[in-house]
Amino acid sequence: MFDTVAPPTTTTDTAPPVTWVTVDRGLVVGSRPGEYVGSIEHAPIGHVAIDGAGNVVGRFDSLAQAKRALVSPPRSPRNEQEPAWHRTAQRVAAATGLLSASLAVAAVVITAV
């Protein structure tokens, strides 16, 4: 009888882990050193993941699923035929995320002084 032992695996993905920070109620922002990964907003329809370029990645039932979607490479090309309201919602969500992150940083700076 022979036992088969799988060879050790090595990973070529040397990207540092993503740091997730809750900047406001219902808003989580992810980043790596020198890289904005994206944000996740909790909405009545679920968790909406928005990548670092401001594109909506999708709606997810859990925060963990949304985080995985932002960290994992995309599986299919983005639909370029999205409705105009969807693009507007993306821009509003991205602006809201940036504003919330800016306010959080300002609050930390003011509190530290």
Backbone as CSV, one residue per row, in Angstrom:
resi,resn,N_x,N_y,N_z,CA_x,CA_y,CA_z,C_x,C_y,C_z
1,MET,0.839,-1.176,0.000,0.000,0.000,0.000,0.889,1.246,0.000
2,PHE,0.562,2.201,-0.852,1.333,3.427,-0.980,0.483,4.621,-0.573
3,ASP,1.113,5.530,0.097,0.450,6.790,0.432,0.921,7.845,-0.554
4,THR,-0.014,8.593,-1.079,0.331,9.673,-1.988,0.361,10.972,-1.196
5,VAL,1.459,11.648,-1.296,1.602,12.920,-0.599,1.660,14.025,-1.639
6,ALA,0.811,14.996,-1.474,0.790,16.119,-2.416,2.030,16.972,-2.202
7,PRO,2.636,17.424,-3.296,3.807,18.289,-3.144,3.397,19.623,-2.531
8,PRO,4.308,20.269,-1.833,3.958,21.571,-1.253,3.643,22.571,-2.350
9,THR,2.702,23.421,-2.062,2.321,24.429,-3.050,2.963,25.755,-2.681
10,THR,3.316,26.489,-3.692,3.834,27.838,-3.470,2.912,28.807,-4.178
11,THR,2.763,29.926,-3.606,1.896,30.929,-4.207,2.744,32.064,-4.770
12,THR,2.339,32.534,-5.926,3.053,33.657,-6.529,2.391,34.981,-6.169
13,ASP,1.248,34.885,-5.486,0.549,36.102,-5.079,1.215,36.650,-3.822
14,THR,2.020,37.660,-3.981,2.739,38.225,-2.846,2.140,39.552,-2.403
15,ALA,0.926,39.817,-2.829,0.274,41.071,-2.447,0.032,41.068,-0.944
16,PRO,0.305,42.179,-0.293,0.038,42.253,1.142,-1.460,42.128,1.406
17,PRO,-1.830,41.686,2.600,-3.253,41.542,2.901,-3.965,42.892,2.900
18,VAL,-5.248,42.825,2.683,-6.073,44.038,2.672,-6.443,44.398,4.106
19,THR,-6.339,45.664,4.431,-6.774,46.174,5.728,-8.162,46.768,5.546
20,TRP,-9.124,46.286,6.331,-10.502,46.766,6.249,-10.785,47.660,7.448
21,VAL,-11.337,48.843,7.184,-11.642,49.807,8.239,-13.085,50.271,8.088
22,THR,-13.823,50.251,9.194,-15.178,50.799,9.198,-15.052,52.300,9.434
23,VAL,-15.385,53.084,8.412,-15.230,54.541,8.515,-16.525,55.239,8.903
24,ASP,-17.626,54.542,8.759,-18.919,55.090,9.133,-19.870,53.909,9.256
25,ARG,-20.996,54.115,9.910,-21.949,53.026,10.028,-22.388,52.596,8.627
26,GLY,-22.177,51.319,8.316,-22.575,50.798,7.021,-21.577,51.024,5.909
27,LEU,-20.381,51.539,6.229,-19.375,51.790,5.197,-18.020,51.247,5.648
28,VAL,-17.501,50.298,4.869,-16.203,49.683,5.143,-15.291,49.974,3.957
29,VAL,-14.045,50.365,4.236,-13.082,50.699,3.190,-11.890,49.757,3.306
30,GLY,-11.433,49.255,2.155,-10.289,48.354,2.138,-9.107,48.959,1.407
31,SER,-7.912,48.703,1.955,-6.702,49.208,1.294,-5.523,48.296,1.595
32,ARG,-4.544,48.398,0.711,-3.231,47.794,0.905,-2.255,48.964,0.925
33,PRO,-1.033,48.762,1.377,-0.070,49.867,1.338,0.041,50.452,-0.077
34,GLY,-0.325,51.721,-0.219,-0.238,52.400,-1.504,-1.353,52.088,-2.480
35,GLU,-2.377,51.353,-2.053,-3.448,50.962,-2.981,-4.807,51.018,-2.292
36,TYR,-5.736,51.749,-2.889,-7.125,51.769,-2.434,-7.831,50.615,-3.121
37,VAL,-8.299,49.634,-2.357,-8.927,48.439,-2.924,-10.384,48.701,-3.270
38,GLY,-11.092,49.407,-2.395,-12.489,49.702,-2.655,-13.264,49.879,-1.368
39,SER,-14.575,49.983,-1.509,-15.430,50.164,-0.343,-16.650,49.271,-0.457
40,ILE,-17.274,49.056,0.695,-18.485,48.240,0.760,-19.508,49.025,1.564
41,GLU,-20.664,49.238,0.956,-21.740,49.951,1.634,-22.858,48.977,1.951
42,HIS,-23.330,49.022,3.202,-24.479,48.204,3.573,-25.733,48.987,3.205
43,ALA,-26.551,48.390,2.367,-27.781,49.030,1.894,-28.945,48.075,2.140
44,PRO,-30.176,48.557,2.016,-31.326,47.667,2.185,-31.300,46.459,1.241
45,ILE,-30.620,46.587,0.114,-30.575,45.478,-0.848,-29.413,44.526,-0.585
46,GLY,-28.564,44.819,0.387,-27.417,43.970,0.698,-26.152,44.794,0.798
47,HIS,-25.028,44.140,0.625,-23.724,44.800,0.675,-23.275,45.094,-0.750
48,VAL,-23.068,46.367,-1.058,-22.677,46.782,-2.403,-21.173,47.055,-2.397
49,ALA,-20.439,46.276,-3.209,-18.985,46.420,-3.295,-18.628,47.330,-4.460
50,ILE,-17.756,48.293,-4.192,-17.309,49.263,-5.196,-15.787,49.202,-5.240
51,ASP,-15.226,48.934,-6.412,-13.772,48.773,-6.505,-13.049,50.115,-6.413
52,GLY,-11.736,50.060,-6.433,-10.908,51.251,-6.276,-11.083,52.282,-7.368
53,ALA,-11.635,51.875,-8.512,-11.875,52.807,-9.619,-13.289,53.384,-9.582
54,GLY,-14.080,53.015,-8.573,-15.444,53.526,-8.465,-16.479,52.699,-9.198
55,ASN,-16.106,51.511,-9.681,-17.045,50.639,-10.389,-17.745,49.708,-9.412
56,VAL,-19.055,49.574,-9.544,-19.790,48.637,-8.708,-19.423,47.225,-9.138
57,VAL,-18.909,46.448,-8.192,-18.535,45.058,-8.460,-19.765,44.172,-8.364
58,GLY,-20.651,44.486,-7.425,-21.875,43.703,-7.293,-22.526,43.898,-5.944
59,ARG,-23.672,43.226,-5.788,-24.413,43.226,-4.524,-24.259,41.845,-3.917
60,PHE,-23.998,41.791,-2.618,-23.728,40.530,-1.956,-24.552,40.424,-0.684
61,ASP,-24.872,39.192,-0.311,-25.680,38.963,0.882,-24.897,39.194,2.173
62,SER,-23.587,38.980,2.138,-22.797,39.149,3.355,-21.602,40.064,3.103
63,LEU,-21.100,40.627,4.183,-19.915,41.474,4.108,-18.707,40.658,3.646
64,ALA,-18.602,39.426,4.126,-17.474,38.565,3.739,-17.466,38.301,2.231
65,GLN,-18.636,38.074,1.645,-18.718,37.851,0.194,-18.283,39.100,-0.567
66,ALA,-18.702,40.258,-0.093,-18.338,41.515,-0.755,-16.832,41.754,-0.669
67,LYS,-16.240,41.454,0.489,-14.788,41.605,0.641,-14.049,40.687,-0.325
68,ARG,-14.497,39.427,-0.408,-13.853,38.476,-1.330,-13.930,38.967,-2.765
69,ALA,-15.060,39.552,-3.142,-15.226,40.033,-4.517,-14.251,41.164,-4.837
70,LEU,-13.955,42.005,-3.863,-13.022,43.106,-4.107,-11.569,42.639,-4.136
71,VAL,-11.262,41.600,-3.384,-9.884,41.113,-3.308,-9.575,40.147,-4.440
72,SER,-10.565,39.352,-4.854,-10.371,38.353,-5.908,-10.403,39.011,-7.276
73,PRO,-9.683,38.435,-8.242,-9.750,38.981,-9.604,-11.146,38.787,-10.187
74,PRO,-11.578,39.682,-11.050,-12.911,39.553,-11.648,-13.017,38.291,-12.491
75,ARG,-14.206,37.691,-12.490,-14.425,36.452,-13.241,-15.028,36.686,-14.609
76,SER,-15.673,37.818,-14.775,-16.280,38.105,-16.075,-16.136,39.596,-16.361
77,PRO,-16.131,39.957,-17.630,-15.997,41.381,-17.957,-17.207,42.167,-17.478
78,ARG,-16.975,43.423,-17.174,-18.040,44.309,-16.715,-19.002,44.594,-17.857
79,ASN,-20.262,44.614,-17.533,-21.289,44.896,-18.533,-21.240,46.377,-18.881
80,GLU,-20.876,46.684,-20.106,-20.770,48.081,-20.530,-22.130,48.697,-20.849
81,GLN,-23.190,47.899,-20.890,-24.516,48.402,-21.235,-25.366,48.660,-19.993
82,GLU,-24.757,49.076,-18.907,-25.522,49.334,-17.700,-26.343,50.616,-17.856
83,PRO,-27.473,50.694,-17.177,-28.326,51.883,-17.306,-27.663,53.117,-16.686
84,ALA,-28.123,54.273,-17.134,-27.549,55.542,-16.673,-27.717,55.716,-15.165
85,TRP,-28.849,55.295,-14.605,-29.064,55.457,-13.168,-28.033,54.658,-12.379
86,HIS,-27.602,53.533,-12.936,-26.617,52.688,-12.260,-25.263,53.398,-12.203
87,ARG,-24.880,54.032,-13.300,-23.619,54.783,-13.317,-23.680,55.953,-12.332
88,THR,-24.832,56.617,-12.272,-24.999,57.724,-11.328,-24.903,57.216,-9.895
89,ALA,-25.537,56.085,-9.621,-25.473,55.499,-8.280,-24.033,55.140,-7.915
90,GLN,-23.267,54.669,-8.893,-21.858,54.347,-8.652,-21.086,55.597,-8.239
91,ARG,-21.304,56.664,-8.966,-20.575,57.902,-8.673,-20.966,58.464,-7.306
92,VAL,-22.255,58.415,-6.989,-22.718,58.905,-5.691,-22.124,58.055,-4.574
93,ALA,-22.119,56.741,-4.764,-21.564,55.846,-3.746,-20.074,56.090,-3.553
94,ALA,-19.352,56.270,-4.643,-17.912,56.529,-4.548,-17.650,57.857,-3.842
95,ALA,-18.421,58.882,-4.189,-18.249,60.190,-3.553,-18.586,60.113,-2.064
96,THR,-19.636,59.375,-1.723,-20.016,59.206,-0.324,-18.906,58.515,0.449
97,GLY,-18.330,57.490,-0.154,-17.237,56.772,0.493,-16.028,57.655,0.726
98,LEU,-15.667,58.427,-0.279,-14.516,59.323,-0.134,-14.776,60.402,0.917
99,LEU,-15.985,60.941,0.929,-16.331,61.956,1.921,-16.275,61.368,3.326
100,SER,-16.842,60.175,3.500,-16.832,59.537,4.820,-15.413,59.246,5.278
101,ALA,-14.582,58.757,4.369,-13.187,58.473,4.722,-12.465,59.762,5.108
102,SER,-12.709,60.838,4.372,-12.079,62.124,4.681,-12.520,62.639,6.045
103,LEU,-13.801,62.517,6.339,-14.312,62.965,7.636,-13.734,62.130,8.770
104,ALA,-13.582,60.831,8.542,-13.006,59.960,9.566,-11.558,60.346,9.847
105,VAL,-10.802,60.608,8.805,-9.403,61.021,8.977,-9.342,62.363,9.702
106,ALA,-10.198,63.303,9.320,-10.219,64.612,9.976,-10.566,64.471,11.457
107,ALA,-11.507,63.600,11.775,-11.894,63.391,13.171,-10.734,62.826,13.982
108,VAL,-9.991,61.904,13.392,-8.835,61.330,14.085,-7.775,62.403,14.318
109,VAL,-7.528,63.232,13.310,-6.518,64.291,13.437,-6.939,65.298,14.498
110,ILE,-8.194,65.707,14.482,-8.683,66.691,15.454,-8.636,66.115,16.861
111,THR,-9.010,64.847,17.008,-9.004,64.206,18.318,-7.587,64.075,18.857
112,ALA,-6.632,63.843,17.975,-5.238,63.669,18.392,-4.605,64.980,18.846
113,VAL,-5.178,66.090,18.409,-4.583,67.399,18.734,-4.992,67.859,20.075
